[in-house]
Amino acid sequence: MLDWTDRHCRYFHRLLSSEARLYTEMLTTGAIIHGGMHRFLDFDEFEHPVALQLGGSEPADLAECARLALKWGYDEVNLNCGCPSERVQRGAFGACLMNEASLVADCIKAMIDAVDGDPKLPITVKHRIGIDQSESYDFVRDFVGTVAETGCQVFIVHARNAWLKGLSPKENREIPPLRYGTVHQLKRDFPHLTIVLNGGLADNAACLEQLQPDAELPGVTLDGVMVGRAAYHTPWILSEWDEQFFGHAKRSEALTREGVEAAMVAYVEREMARTKGWAHGEVRWHQVIRHILGLYNGLPGARRWRQVWSDHTLKNELPSKVMRLAHQRPPRREDEPGMGLAAQVG
């Protein structure tokens, strides 16, 4: 997700789940090739498995980025054919590419060829189920069929249309109706492909429901789900994924929110020390900690905890000190008993 799932966010999410595949924010081919490869491509080995999501429509540029992804050690390259923003459309990529299935096929083939079909770096596509207000199943079926002829095996399908005119990106995630049945139809018609459902999955129960055999169509079982904003705003849901979705045994030592927070504090202090004095890219703790502000969502004291971490008057303090302040009991008012966060969450 643009401006959200940077390397610091992904490190945080990896602390919560050891198995979930993490995706970079969508990076344009031009930014990678001309804007500084290390700035955009570097990541921590701890993040694996991690996928590089690309925005672009020039086969040669996408091929170059695929070669770089292989060199950097990514586990997947994903072409975004689902973003509906006007800025992305002006660059002739994102959701508007669904109108040019043959071009998408050329792009995918160029990337597969660039890495010699290396199975360690699958080339995948993320797309919508339609464009504007047309709900023709044939459109998305033919799109998938055309692209699959290149050897692409994985399709991550946002179960909404993308309206290219008249809606903001936020409205495009809310107004076009969810049609999960269309994604299940794709799995029925392309059983040999890996079909992953995305869109509107607000919690783990919704994910489990869609992954059940016969959830929407008899004899059809999806291969996976992708969760975006729910994972960002309520990240603790990831802490259940290894057991619920990947068959891990129960952790011998329970994961705690405070333990994850402490691990992020240690991480950011290492990053601050590593990048100290850099002319560009010096890490500041508030750039990293913004990603964890949903960690205590729904628990008593969460608001005050967020307020402390968001207090810009503390930006020159060490993160370890700010964490201690965030968990201190607030001053009591004589007419209001109340308890501090440390006594209520963890």
Sequence and secondary structure as in RCSB ss.txt:
>XXXX:A:sequence
MLDWTDRHCRYFHRLLSSEARLYTEMLTTGAIIHGGMHRFLDFDEFEHPVALQLGGSEPADLAECARLALKWGYD
EVNLNCGCPSERVQRGAFGACLMNEASLVADCIKAMIDAVDGDPKLPITVKHRIGIDQSESYDFVRDFVGTVAET
GCQVFIVHARNAWLKGLSPKENREIPPLRYGTVHQLKRDFPHLTIVLNGGLADNAACLEQLQPDAELPGVTLDGV
MVGRAAYHTPWILSEWDEQFFGHAKRSEALTREGVEAAMVAYVEREMARTKGWAHGEVRWHQVIRHILGLYNGLP
GARRWRQVWSDHTLKNELPSKVMRLAHQRPPRREDEPGMGLAAQVG
>XXXX:A:secstr
 TTTS HHHHHHHHHH SSS EE   EEHHHHHHS HHHHH   GGG SEEEEEE   HHHHHHHHHHHHHHT S
EEEEEE    HHHHHTT GGGGGG HHHHHHHHHHHHHHTTT TTS EEEEEEEEETT   HHHHHHHHHHHHTT
T  EEEEEEEEE  SS  HHHHTTSS   HHHHHHHHHH TTSEEEEES   SHHHHHHHHSTTSSSTT   SEE
E  HHHHHSGGGGGGHHHHHH     SS   HHHHHHHHHHHHHHHHHHHTT SS    HHHHHGGGTTTTTTST
THHHHHHHHT GGGTTS HHHHHHHHTS    BTTB    GGGT  
